[in-house]
Amino acid sequence: MSLLDAPQGLYGYEIMQMAGIRPGTLYPMLARLEDQGILVSHWQESGVQGRPPRHIYCLSAAGCILAKSLSDENHPTFAAQLKPKAQ
């Protein structure tokens, strides 16, 4: 699964697990991508009492266009890097 495949978005932790990026690197990167208009985020309340709300990240319209252009056949090397790591 990727952000392209998740129109409802993904939690930062899910993105971290798929990409294999540490939180100290991932969250500043997500913030920059949001500042650039590639991602949008919102808070989602937890259904579990005592658990704090979590950020959900989604591709913006511009982010979808960018991701699709990078994952097409014109960029096979970069597209391979966007795929989740096998576990």
C-alpha positions as a Markdown table, in Angstrom:
| # | Residue | x | y | z |
|---|---|---|---|---|
| 1 | Met | 0.0 | 0.0 | 0.0 |
| 2 | Ser | 1.1 | 3.6 | -0.7 |
| 3 | Leu | -0.4 | 7.0 | -0.2 |
| 4 | Leu | -1.6 | 6.7 | -3.8 |
| 5 | Asp | -3.5 | 3.5 | -2.8 |
| 6 | Ala | -4.9 | 5.1 | 0.4 |
| 7 | Pro | -7.3 | 7.9 | -0.5 |
| 8 | Gln | -8.4 | 8.0 | 3.1 |
| 9 | Gly | -4.8 | 8.6 | 4.1 |
| 10 | Leu | -2.3 | 6.9 | 6.3 |
| 11 | Tyr | -1.0 | 7.5 | 9.8 |
| 12 | Gly | 2.6 | 8.6 | 10.2 |
| 13 | Tyr | 3.4 | 5.3 | 11.9 |
| 14 | Glu | 2.1 | 3.4 | 8.9 |
| 15 | Ile | 4.2 | 5.5 | 6.6 |
| 16 | Met | 7.2 | 5.0 | 8.8 |
| 17 | Gln | 6.7 | 1.2 | 8.8 |
| 18 | Met | 6.3 | 1.0 | 5.0 |
| 19 | Ala | 9.2 | 3.3 | 4.1 |
| 20 | Gly | 11.6 | 2.1 | 6.8 |
| 21 | Ile | 12.3 | 5.7 | 7.9 |
| 22 | Arg | 13.0 | 6.7 | 11.5 |
| 23 | Pro | 10.5 | 9.1 | 13.1 |
| 24 | Gly | 13.1 | 11.9 | 13.5 |
| 25 | Thr | 13.5 | 11.9 | 9.8 |
| 26 | Leu | 10.0 | 11.1 | 8.7 |
| 27 | Tyr | 7.9 | 13.7 | 10.6 |
| 28 | Pro | 10.0 | 16.7 | 9.5 |
| 29 | Met | 9.8 | 15.4 | 5.9 |
| 30 | Leu | 6.0 | 15.1 | 6.1 |
| 31 | Ala | 5.8 | 18.6 | 7.5 |
| 32 | Arg | 7.9 | 19.9 | 4.5 |
| 33 | Leu | 5.8 | 18.0 | 2.0 |
| 34 | Glu | 2.7 | 19.5 | 3.6 |
| 35 | Asp | 4.3 | 23.0 | 3.4 |
| 36 | Gln | 5.0 | 22.4 | -0.3 |
| 37 | Gly | 1.4 | 21.4 | -0.9 |
| 38 | Ile | 2.1 | 17.8 | -1.8 |
| 39 | Leu | 0.5 | 16.4 | 1.4 |
| 40 | Val | -2.5 | 17.4 | 3.5 |
| 41 | Ser | -3.1 | 16.2 | 7.0 |
| 42 | His | -5.8 | 16.3 | 9.6 |
| 43 | Trp | -6.3 | 15.0 | 13.1 |
| 44 | Gln | -8.4 | 12.0 | 13.7 |
| 45 | Glu | -9.8 | 11.3 | 17.2 |
| 46 | Ser | -9.0 | 7.8 | 18.5 |
| 47 | Gly | -11.9 | 5.4 | 19.1 |
| 48 | Val | -10.0 | 4.2 | 22.2 |
| 49 | Gln | -10.4 | 6.1 | 25.4 |
| 50 | Gly | -7.2 | 7.6 | 26.7 |
| 51 | Arg | -5.4 | 7.3 | 23.3 |
| 52 | Pro | -4.6 | 10.7 | 21.8 |
| 53 | Pro | -5.7 | 11.8 | 18.3 |
| 54 | Arg | -3.5 | 10.9 | 15.4 |
| 55 | His | -2.4 | 12.7 | 12.3 |
| 56 | Ile | -3.6 | 11.3 | 9.0 |
| 57 | Tyr | -1.6 | 12.2 | 5.9 |
| 58 | Cys | -3.1 | 12.2 | 2.3 |
| 59 | Leu | -1.7 | 13.3 | -1.0 |
| 60 | Ser | -3.1 | 16.6 | -2.2 |
| 61 | Ala | -4.3 | 16.8 | -5.8 |
| 62 | Ala | -0.8 | 18.2 | -6.8 |
| 63 | Gly | 0.8 | 15.4 | -4.8 |
| 64 | Cys | -1.2 | 12.7 | -6.7 |
| 65 | Ile | -0.1 | 14.2 | -10.0 |
| 66 | Leu | 3.5 | 14.3 | -8.8 |
| 67 | Ala | 3.4 | 10.7 | -7.4 |
| 68 | Lys | 1.8 | 9.3 | -10.6 |
| 69 | Ser | 4.4 | 11.1 | -12.8 |
| 70 | Leu | 7.2 | 9.7 | -10.7 |
| 71 | Ser | 5.9 | 6.2 | -10.7 |
| 72 | Asp | 5.2 | 5.8 | -14.4 |
| 73 | Glu | 7.5 | 4.0 | -16.8 |
| 74 | Asn | 9.5 | 7.1 | -17.5 |
| 75 | His | 11.1 | 6.9 | -14.0 |
| 76 | Pro | 11.5 | 3.1 | -13.3 |
| 77 | Thr | 14.4 | 3.5 | -10.9 |
| 78 | Phe | 12.6 | 6.1 | -8.7 |
| 79 | Ala | 9.3 | 4.2 | -8.9 |
| 80 | Ala | 11.1 | 1.1 | -7.4 |
| 81 | Gln | 12.3 | 3.3 | -4.5 |
| 82 | Leu | 8.7 | 4.4 | -3.8 |
| 83 | Lys | 7.4 | 0.8 | -3.3 |
| 84 | Pro | 7.1 | -0.4 | 0.3 |
| 85 | Lys | 10.0 | -2.5 | 1.6 |
| 86 | Ala | 9.3 | -6.2 | 2.0 |
| 87 | Gln | 8.9 | -7.4 | 5.5 |
